């Protein structure tokens, strides 16, 4: 009974009925008003109360529905956060397990760990730089193989000297790591993608291919690049340092291709020893470029290269043919003791000449 008395609907009908009787009775006291008109006017007054109740009820339902939707939205957000946390936890567990397996004795387990890390990076971009750091760290580990004892590049289809079982297995793991690095980097022409950094300082690499890739900062100081290296068509958003590459014992540089590449910042090839041909056809150097103290044992090709900043060739040695017909001459160039092979006809920019020295050597100079 008490619940019924608290019902808004009951009180609405009571007020409506009271208003109907009150308005109708009041109008009936007027002789000019007929009974039907008094009843109609009273009904309208009572109906207005019912209409107001209906509006209030509708507004109450609307607010309840809005609260229900807000609660549902919050519930879904909680579910999504919980799912994200579960994915993060699972990804972290996969990451930790894969890193642990990189130290396994079996080469196939290490290869599987590398693929697991790469799969994690593909699925969750937040891991990409970390996975690349781990792959580079693996390649920076000391590694020796008989195929790296003599020349930086084997002639023709000559088979390399085989190593022992452990060396051959490790070589397969390292080549897998190299390939995965190239696959994880975005394409050079991709828009809206970042450039990831690579630290390969002192690494021994063979058939290293980063062609047509977008790269952030590249460190390859004192590294060894055997057989052939291809950086053609790549875009380097950050600085590049190959200082001293090819100079350490058992760390030579084979055929080096860097055609149609673009260096957005400084490109430091100081003290690099190129044992085979080095090609920079059509490459754009937007920042400073240094080949100071570098040695080109065989052909050095810079045809159509463009230097937008300063070029440092101090004490560089071109021991074979050199093609320095740049598409755009550098803003400034340093040629102190830059020597060339006097017996070869070199392709030089306008105003550059070969000056023969008394000891039979030849150096590059620029006419005044």
Phi, psi and omega in degrees: 000317179296322179296321179296321180292336179272002183286124178298327181296317180298313180294330177296314179293323178297312180297319180297317180293317179298317180294321178300313181291322182292312181292316180297315179296321180295320180289330180290342177288347179266118182298336183282348184259128178282165181295321181294320180293321178296319179294320180295314181296320177296321178297321179296317179297315178293322179296328179298322178296318178296320179296319178297321178297319180297318178296317179298317180296320179295319178295322179295318178298319179299315180294322177297319179294320178296318178296321179297317179295322178295318177296320178296319178297316178297322178296318179295321177297319177297319179296318179295318178296321178295320179294319177298318178296322177295317179295318178299317180297315180295318179296318178297321179294317177298318180298310181298320180293318180295318178297321178297322183287346176295342177264009181290151182289329183279130183294325181293330177290320178295320177297316178298322178295321178296317179293325178295318178296317179296320177296322177296318179294324179291322182282330182224103186300337181296339180269351190301310181296320179296316179295318178298322177298320180291317178299317179294320179298322178296319181287341177280351179297143179303136181211131177233146180208143180302334182291348181257011185282320190259276186257158179279341181215127180280142181283137176058222180256030181297131180288141178286157177291127182286153175257187177285177185300317181296319179294319180295320179293316180295326178299319178296320179295317182294320178294327174296316178299318178300313182296320181293326176300313179298323181288329182280339180283142179290158178294151184298327183264008180286141181258144177075014178253149180273164175260124181271145182275147177232126176245100181242034181303123178075006183286150174255115185235155178219133184053048181281122187234110173239029184294142176058040179239156175258126187230146175276254178265136180238123175245120178224034181299136174055030179270170174242129183236091188273161180061273178212150177231133183234112175246015186297139176076003182275155177244123181253107183283332181252182179292153180236129181232114172245023185310126175073007179296142179081006183258333182286160179297132181062030176222076181268172175238121178275210181300123186243114180247127178217053184274143176056028176272171179220124177255108183288329179239201185295146177237109187253105176247032183293133175068020180276140177248108178270111181281337180237189181301143175235123185240129176229041182297127174066013181282142181254124176253098184283334179251200177293146177229132182229126171239029181300132178065014178277155181237127175251097185291332178233206188298137176239116187242116176239026183301131178065014175289151183236126179245111180270345178242204181281149177238125181251113177241023181299129178059017173289148182236122175255100188270359176221213180287142176227134176246103182248029178282083183290148172292322178222121181296147180294155179300323174211150182222142176247122185238027183296119179054040175274109188258151178226166177284116185293339183276355183253151174267112185263148175269116188236155175293162178300132179093349177268137180226158175262123181251122180279133182264159181302331181276008178092350177281172179222147180226160179269138174221164177247132180296144176286000000 
